[in-house]
Amino acid sequence: MNSDANAPPPSNPDVGTPVVGASPSPVTLPRAVILGLAAVALAALLVSSFLWQKLSGIQEQLARQSADTAAQSLEARTLARQANELSQESSARSALFEARLSEVALQRSQLEDLIQSLSRSRDENLVVDIESSIRLAQQQAQLTGSVEPLLAALKSAEQRVVRASQPRLSPLQRALVRDIERIKSSTVADTPGLLIKLDELVRLADELVLANAVAPVAATVSPKRLPTETPPTWWLQGLQVVRDEAKSLLRVSRIEQPEAALLSPEQSFFLRENLKLKLLNARLGLLARQIDSSRADLVAASLALNKYFDANSRKTQTAVTLLQQVQSQMKALQLPRVDETLATLTTAAAGR
């Protein structure tokens, strides 16, 4: 080795000028710096320890969370499996409920159809019952000549329709009300008075004068003789009798109907009897409420009365007047009809 290397440095060198080729001398750090570095190192160690502990806590927390998550996942899978089973069971129950619901709906529709059928049947029975009662009351009114049975039947039918409360029966209720008002406002002829007049006509039939009847010869009244007058001789009396008989042999009169002039006494008897039969038939028809036949018999009696009997006779004129009164009152004898109600009943029975 070179001996110059171990030689000491010169005694008075310059401090700021390095020596070329010489090795650096060790640097001595101040104590404060060393303490600062030691404090920093200790702080870094403490921070590292704190961070390590915190990281360990985080790892433990993550582990616990992972375990909790696994447990929750297992529980969720269990719940999902239970939910799936419950869903399947619910689906089965839902299908069963739907089947039962469809069955109940079918039964309900059948029940509604049955109720509607029963309701229609009840309405039809009500309509048929009302129609039969009104027709029976109409026959009773025709037989008795009074509108009271028909009016009572219409009022009862109206009350039954109101209690039924069916909208389809509203036209029937309106028709019943109109017929009741019309019957109340109508007038009916006096049947007993008509019967009395017919009896009077039957009684007058035997007293009527025929158109071809010979007028009775007035009895000859002998004039009162004065005491001084001489009594008539027998031949004058005989001449008077012959003259009266001659007057009765020839009669001049005007007869409008040739058939009336050709009646014999026997035929006159049957003519009166035929007239009485016509009047009696009209009376019986009135009692039986056969108005049309009674009118026909009265017309036939009126024709016979005007054709075969003397129109100038007082009794014939009285009979004609009575017969005209009976015929005029027979026009008001027709009972009011309930055609509107019967037509509405027919429509309701047909279901329209």
C-alpha positions as CSV (number, residue, x, y, z in Angstrom):
1,M,0.0,0.0,0.0
2,N,1.1,3.6,-0.5
3,S,2.5,5.2,2.6
4,D,0.9,8.5,1.8
5,A,-2.4,7.2,2.4
6,N,-1.8,6.9,6.1
7,A,-0.2,10.3,6.5
8,P,-2.1,12.9,8.5
9,P,-3.6,15.9,6.8
10,P,-1.8,19.1,6.7
11,S,-2.1,21.3,9.7
12,N,-3.6,24.4,8.2
13,P,-5.8,23.5,5.3
14,D,-8.8,25.6,4.2
15,V,-12.0,24.3,5.6
16,G,-14.3,25.0,2.5
17,T,-12.0,23.5,0.0
18,P,-12.1,19.7,-0.4
19,V,-9.0,17.8,-0.8
20,V,-8.8,15.9,-4.0
21,G,-8.2,12.2,-3.4
22,A,-8.9,12.4,0.3
23,S,-11.9,10.2,1.9
24,P,-14.9,12.0,3.6
25,S,-14.9,12.2,7.3
26,P,-18.0,11.0,9.3
27,V,-20.7,13.6,9.9
28,T,-21.9,14.0,13.4
29,L,-25.7,14.8,13.6
30,P,-27.1,17.0,16.2
31,R,-28.9,15.4,19.1
32,A,-32.2,17.2,18.5
33,V,-32.3,15.8,15.0
34,I,-31.8,12.3,16.3
35,L,-34.5,12.8,18.8
36,G,-36.9,14.1,16.2
37,L,-36.1,11.2,13.9
38,A,-36.7,8.9,16.9
39,A,-40.0,10.6,17.6
40,V,-41.1,10.3,14.0
41,A,-40.1,6.7,13.9
42,L,-42.0,6.1,17.2
43,A,-45.0,7.9,15.8
44,A,-44.9,6.0,12.6
45,L,-44.7,2.8,14.6
46,L,-47.7,3.8,16.7
47,V,-49.6,4.8,13.6
48,S,-48.7,1.5,12.0
49,S,-49.8,-0.4,15.1
50,F,-53.1,1.6,15.2
51,L,-53.7,1.0,11.6
52,W,-52.9,-2.7,12.0
53,Q,-55.4,-2.9,14.9
54,K,-58.0,-1.0,12.9
55,L,-57.4,-3.3,9.9
56,S,-57.7,-6.3,12.2
57,G,-61.0,-4.9,13.5
58,I,-62.2,-4.3,10.0
59,Q,-61.3,-7.8,9.1
60,E,-63.1,-9.2,12.1
61,Q,-66.1,-7.1,11.3
62,L,-66.0,-8.2,7.7
63,A,-65.8,-11.8,8.9
64,R,-68.7,-11.3,11.2
65,Q,-70.7,-9.6,8.4
66,S,-69.8,-12.4,6.0
67,A,-71.0,-15.0,8.6
68,D,-74.1,-13.0,9.1
69,T,-74.6,-12.7,5.4
70,A,-74.1,-16.4,5.0
71,A,-76.7,-17.0,7.8
72,Q,-79.1,-14.5,6.2
73,S,-78.5,-16.1,2.8
74,L,-79.3,-19.5,4.3
75,E,-82.3,-18.1,6.0
76,A,-83.4,-16.4,2.8
77,R,-83.0,-19.6,0.9
78,T,-85.1,-21.3,3.6
79,L,-87.7,-18.6,3.4
80,A,-87.6,-18.7,-0.4
81,R,-88.2,-22.4,-0.3
82,Q,-91.0,-22.0,2.2
83,A,-92.4,-19.1,0.0
84,N,-92.2,-21.4,-3.0
85,E,-94.1,-24.1,-1.2
86,L,-96.6,-21.6,0.1
87,S,-97.0,-20.2,-3.4
88,Q,-97.6,-23.6,-4.8
89,E,-100.1,-24.3,-2.0
90,S,-101.7,-20.9,-2.7
91,S,-101.9,-21.7,-6.4
92,A,-103.6,-25.0,-5.6
93,R,-106.0,-23.3,-3.3
94,S,-106.6,-20.5,-5.8
95,A,-107.4,-23.1,-8.5
96,L,-109.7,-24.8,-6.0
97,F,-111.3,-21.5,-5.1
98,E,-111.7,-20.6,-8.8
99,A,-113.3,-23.9,-9.4
100,R,-115.7,-23.4,-6.5
101,L,-116.3,-19.8,-7.5
102,S,-117.2,-20.9,-11.0
103,E,-119.5,-23.5,-9.5
104,V,-121.1,-20.9,-7.2
105,A,-121.4,-18.5,-10.2
106,L,-123.2,-21.3,-12.1
107,Q,-125.4,-22.1,-9.2
108,R,-126.1,-18.4,-8.8
109,S,-127.1,-18.0,-12.4
110,Q,-129.3,-21.0,-12.2
111,L,-130.8,-19.6,-9.0
112,E,-131.4,-16.3,-10.7
113,D,-133.0,-18.1,-13.6
114,L,-135.2,-20.0,-11.2
115,I,-136.1,-16.8,-9.3
116,Q,-137.0,-15.1,-12.6
117,S,-138.9,-18.1,-13.7
118,L,-140.8,-18.1,-10.4
119,S,-141.4,-14.3,-10.7
120,R,-142.7,-14.7,-14.3
121,S,-144.8,-17.6,-13.2
122,R,-146.2,-15.6,-10.3
123,D,-146.9,-12.6,-12.5
124,E,-148.5,-14.9,-15.1
125,N,-150.6,-16.5,-12.4
126,L,-151.6,-13.1,-11.1
127,V,-152.5,-11.9,-14.6
128,V,-154.5,-15.1,-15.3
129,D,-156.3,-14.8,-11.9
130,I,-157.1,-11.1,-12.5
131,E,-158.4,-11.8,-16.0
132,S,-160.7,-14.7,-14.8
133,S,-162.1,-12.6,-12.0
134,I,-162.8,-9.6,-14.3
135,R,-164.5,-11.8,-16.9
136,L,-166.6,-13.5,-14.1
137,A,-167.5,-10.1,-12.7
138,Q,-168.5,-8.9,-16.2
139,Q,-170.8,-11.9,-16.6
140,Q,-172.3,-11.2,-13.2
141,A,-172.8,-7.5,-14.2
142,Q,-174.6,-8.6,-17.4
143,L,-176.8,-11.0,-15.5
144,T,-177.7,-8.6,-12.7
145,G,-177.7,-5.3,-14.7
146,S,-175.5,-3.7,-12.1
147,V,-171.9,-2.4,-12.5
148,E,-171.1,-3.0,-8.9
149,P,-169.6,-6.5,-9.3
150,L,-167.4,-5.3,-12.2
151,L,-166.3,-2.2,-10.3
152,A,-165.4,-4.3,-7.3
153,A,-163.4,-6.7,-9.4
154,L,-161.5,-3.9,-11.0
155,K,-160.7,-2.2,-7.7
156,S,-159.5,-5.6,-6.2
157,A,-157.3,-6.2,-9.3
158,E,-155.8,-2.7,-9.0
159,Q,-154.9,-3.3,-5.3
160,R,-153.3,-6.7,-6.2
161,V,-151.2,-5.1,-9.0
162,V,-150.0,-2.3,-6.6
163,R,-149.0,-4.9,-4.0
164,A,-147.1,-6.9,-6.7
165,S,-144.8,-3.9,-7.5
166,Q,-143.8,-5.2,-10.9
167,P,-142.7,-2.6,-13.5
168,R,-144.0,-4.8,-16.3
169,L,-147.5,-4.6,-14.8
170,S,-147.6,-0.8,-14.8
171,P,-149.6,-0.6,-18.1
172,L,-152.2,-3.0,-16.5
173,Q,-152.5,-0.7,-13.5
174,R,-153.1,2.4,-15.7
175,A,-155.7,0.5,-17.8
176,L,-157.5,-0.6,-14.6
177,V,-157.6,3.0,-13.3
178,R,-159.0,4.3,-16.6
179,D,-161.7,1.6,-16.8
180,I,-162.7,2.3,-13.1
181,E,-163.1,6.0,-13.8
182,R,-165.0,5.3,-17.0
183,I,-167.4,2.9,-15.3
184,K,-168.0,5.4,-12.4
185,S,-168.9,8.1,-14.9
186,S,-171.2,5.9,-16.9
187,T,-175.0,5.8,-16.5
188,V,-177.1,2.6,-16.5
189,A,-180.8,2.5,-17.4
190,D,-183.5,1.7,-14.8
191,T,-184.3,-2.0,-15.4
192,P,-187.3,-2.2,-13.1
193,G,-188.8,0.8,-14.9
194,L,-188.3,-0.9,-18.2
195,L,-190.0,-4.0,-16.9
196,I,-193.0,-2.0,-15.7
197,K,-193.4,-0.4,-19.1
198,L,-193.2,-3.7,-20.9
199,D,-195.9,-5.1,-18.6
200,E,-198.1,-2.1,-19.5
201,L,-197.6,-2.7,-23.2
202,V,-198.6,-6.4,-22.8
203,R,-201.7,-5.2,-21.0
204,L,-202.6,-2.7,-23.8
205,A,-202.1,-5.4,-26.5
206,D,-205.7,-6.7,-25.9
207,E,-207.2,-3.2,-26.1
208,L,-205.5,-1.9,-29.2
209,V,-207.7,-1.1,-32.2
210,L,-206.8,-2.9,-35.4
211,A,-206.4,-0.9,-38.6
212,N,-209.3,-2.8,-40.4
213,A,-211.6,-2.9,-37.4
214,V,-215.2,-1.8,-38.0
215,A,-216.1,1.2,-36.0
216,P,-218.9,0.5,-33.5
217,V,-222.3,1.8,-34.5
218,A,-223.3,4.5,-32.2
219,A,-226.5,3.6,-30.4
220,T,-229.5,5.5,-31.8
221,V,-230.9,7.8,-29.2
222,S,-234.5,8.5,-29.6
223,P,-235.2,12.2,-29.4
224,K,-237.4,13.3,-26.5
225,R,-240.9,13.9,-27.7
226,L,-243.0,16.7,-26.6
227,P,-246.3,15.9,-25.0
228,T,-248.1,17.2,-28.0
229,E,-246.0,15.2,-30.6
230,T,-247.3,11.9,-31.8
231,P,-245.1,8.8,-31.4
232,P,-243.3,7.5,-34.5
233,T,-244.9,4.7,-36.3
234,W,-243.4,1.2,-36.4
235,W,-242.4,1.4,-40.1
236,L,-240.3,4.5,-39.4
237,Q,-238.4,2.7,-36.7
238,G,-237.8,-0.3,-39.1
239,L,-236.6,2.1,-41.8
240,Q,-234.1,3.6,-39.3
241,V,-232.7,0.1,-38.4
242,V,-232.4,-0.8,-42.1
243,R,-230.5,2.4,-42.8
244,D,-228.0,1.8,-40.0
245,E,-227.4,-1.8,-41.2
246,A,-226.8,-0.5,-44.7
247,K,-224.2,2.0,-43.4
248,S,-222.3,-0.8,-41.6
249,L,-222.2,-2.8,-44.8
250,L,-220.1,-0.3,-46.6
251,R,-217.0,1.4,-45.1
252,V,-214.5,3.7,-46.8
253,S,-211.1,4.1,-45.0
254,R,-207.5,4.6,-45.9
255,I,-205.2,1.7,-44.9
256,E,-201.5,2.1,-45.8
257,Q,-200.7,-1.6,-45.4
258,P,-202.6,-4.1,-47.6
259,E,-201.9,-6.9,-45.1
260,A,-203.7,-5.1,-42.4
261,A,-206.9,-4.8,-44.5
262,L,-206.9,-8.6,-45.3
263,L,-206.8,-9.8,-41.7
264,S,-209.6,-12.0,-40.6
265,P,-211.0,-12.0,-37.0
266,E,-209.1,-15.2,-36.2
267,Q,-205.9,-13.7,-37.6
268,S,-206.5,-10.6,-35.5
269,F,-206.5,-12.8,-32.4
270,F,-203.2,-14.4,-33.3
271,L,-201.8,-11.0,-34.2
272,R,-202.4,-9.7,-30.7
273,E,-201.0,-12.9,-29.2
274,N,-197.9,-12.6,-31.4
275,L,-197.5,-8.9,-30.3
276,K,-197.7,-10.0,-26.6
277,L,-195.2,-12.8,-27.3
278,K,-192.7,-10.3,-28.8
279,L,-193.1,-8.0,-25.8
280,L,-192.8,-10.9,-23.3
281,N,-189.7,-12.2,-25.2
282,A,-188.2,-8.7,-24.9
283,R,-189.0,-8.8,-21.2
284,L,-187.3,-12.1,-20.7
285,G,-184.3,-11.0,-22.7
286,L,-184.0,-7.9,-20.5
287,L,-184.0,-10.1,-17.4
288,A,-181.5,-12.5,-18.9
289,R,-179.4,-9.5,-20.0
290,Q,-179.7,-10.5,-23.7
291,I,-179.9,-6.9,-24.8
292,D,-179.5,-7.6,-28.5
293,S,-182.3,-10.1,-28.7
294,S,-184.5,-7.7,-26.6
295,R,-183.9,-4.9,-29.0
296,A,-184.7,-7.2,-32.0
297,D,-188.1,-8.2,-30.3
298,L,-188.9,-4.6,-29.6
299,V,-188.2,-3.6,-33.2
300,A,-190.5,-6.4,-34.4
301,A,-193.2,-5.3,-32.0
302,S,-192.9,-1.7,-33.2
303,L,-193.2,-2.8,-36.8
304,A,-196.3,-4.9,-36.0
305,L,-197.8,-2.0,-34.0
306,N,-197.3,0.5,-36.8
307,K,-198.4,-1.9,-39.5
308,Y,-201.6,-3.6,-38.2
309,F,-203.1,-1.2,-35.6
310,D,-204.9,2.0,-36.0
311,A,-202.5,4.9,-35.7
312,N,-205.3,7.4,-34.8
313,S,-206.4,5.4,-31.8
314,R,-205.5,6.9,-28.4
315,K,-204.4,3.6,-27.0
316,T,-202.3,2.8,-30.1
317,Q,-200.6,6.2,-29.7
318,T,-200.0,5.4,-26.0
319,A,-198.5,2.0,-26.8
320,V,-196.3,3.6,-29.5
321,T,-195.0,6.2,-27.0
322,L,-194.3,3.6,-24.4
323,L,-192.5,1.4,-26.9
324,Q,-190.4,4.4,-28.1
325,Q,-189.4,5.2,-24.5
326,V,-188.4,1.6,-23.8
327,Q,-186.3,1.5,-27.0
328,S,-184.6,4.8,-26.1
329,Q,-183.8,3.5,-22.6
330,M,-182.5,0.2,-24.0
331,K,-179.8,2.1,-25.7
332,A,-178.4,3.2,-22.3
333,L,-178.8,-0.3,-20.9
334,Q,-175.6,-1.6,-22.4
335,L,-173.1,-2.0,-19.6
336,P,-169.7,-0.4,-20.0
337,R,-167.0,-2.7,-21.3
338,V,-163.5,-3.2,-20.0
339,D,-161.9,-4.0,-23.4
340,E,-158.7,-1.9,-22.6
341,T,-158.1,-3.9,-19.4
342,L,-158.7,-7.2,-21.1
343,A,-156.3,-6.2,-24.0
344,T,-153.6,-5.2,-21.5
345,L,-154.1,-8.5,-19.7
346,T,-153.7,-10.4,-22.9
347,T,-150.5,-8.5,-23.7
348,A,-149.1,-9.1,-20.2
349,A,-150.0,-12.8,-20.4
350,A,-148.1,-13.0,-23.7
351,G,-145.0,-11.6,-21.9
352,R,-144.6,-8.5,-24.0
